[in-house]
Amino acid sequence: STAPGGPEFTASVPVSTGTDGPAAEIRPPEIAPDGRVTFRFFAPHARAVTLGGEVVPQGELPLRRDVDGVWSVEVGPLAPELYTYSLRVDGLAVLDPANPA
């Protein structure tokens, strides 16, 4: 869950610093015309990645891993607005390197 006033970011784990392969293709959350939002996160060695925050009012939502180690989930549709979100990798809160804002 998020802390009052913003997302909860309490720890950091290494993901990828390379510029080749799947990590180079990860973009900030993508908003479809119908308001659905797709989140992606590259963590090839993770056992679990979850999404929390205002975009998931029911609590944390698990992401699914593909064969390249890219985890993803789609939420919404969401009304146009600014939303906070948080990612957890194996239980640790991490920053989304694809969304520096």
N, C-alpha and C positions, 0 to 999 in steps of 0.2 A: 504494500500500500504506500501511498505517498504521504509525506509529512505536510502539515499545514503550510501553505505558502510555496510549495514547489515539490519537485521530485526528490526521492530519497536516494542519494548517492553516497554510500559509506565505504566502499572498497573498490579496488580496481584489479582486474586480472588481465594478463596479456592475451590479446587476440591475434592480430596479424599486423605486421608492419610492412609487409611486402606490397609490391605494386603489380604483381602478376597474379593470374588465376582468379578464383571466385571473389577474393577479398577486394580486388580492384573494381569489381562490378557492383559492389554494394552501394546503394544510394540511400539518401534520407527517406523517411516514410513516404510511400507513393499514394497519392489521393486519386481515386478513380472518379469519373464524372458522376457516378451515382452516390458518392460520399463514402464509399468503402475505402479503408486505409490498409495498405500492406506494409508490415514491418519486416525487415530482414536483418540478420546479424550473423557474421562469420565467426564461428567458434568450432573448428573441426574436432577438437578434443573434448568438448563439453559433453556431459551426460544429460543435462537438462538446461533449457533456457525458457524463462517465463517473462511475460509482459504484464505490467501492472500500471496503476494510475487512473486518471480520469477517463482514459479511452476504454477501460475495462471496469465498469461499475460493479460487476459481480465479484471482483477480486482478481487474482492473478490468472492468466491464461497461458497454457503451454504453447511453445512454438514447435514446429515440426522440422526435423533435420533432413536435408537432401544428401545425396551421395558425395557432394563436394564440401560438406560441412557448413552449408548455409542454412540457417534456421529461419523460418518465416511463419507468419500468421496474418490473417486478414480480420479486421474488426469493422463494425459499423453496419449500416451507414451512419455517419456522424454529421451533425449539423455544422455548417461553417463556423469555426471558433478556434481559439487557441487552446490546446489541451496539453497537460503534462502527462508524461509517461515514464516508466522506469523499466529497466531490464535487469534480470538476475541470471547469472550463469553459475550453475551448480550451487545456488543459494547465495551467491555474493552479488551485491548491487554493482553494476558497471555503467560507465558512460557509453553512450552510443557514438562510436567514432564517425559514423556517417552523418551525424546531425550535431554539428558543433555549437549550435545556438543554445 
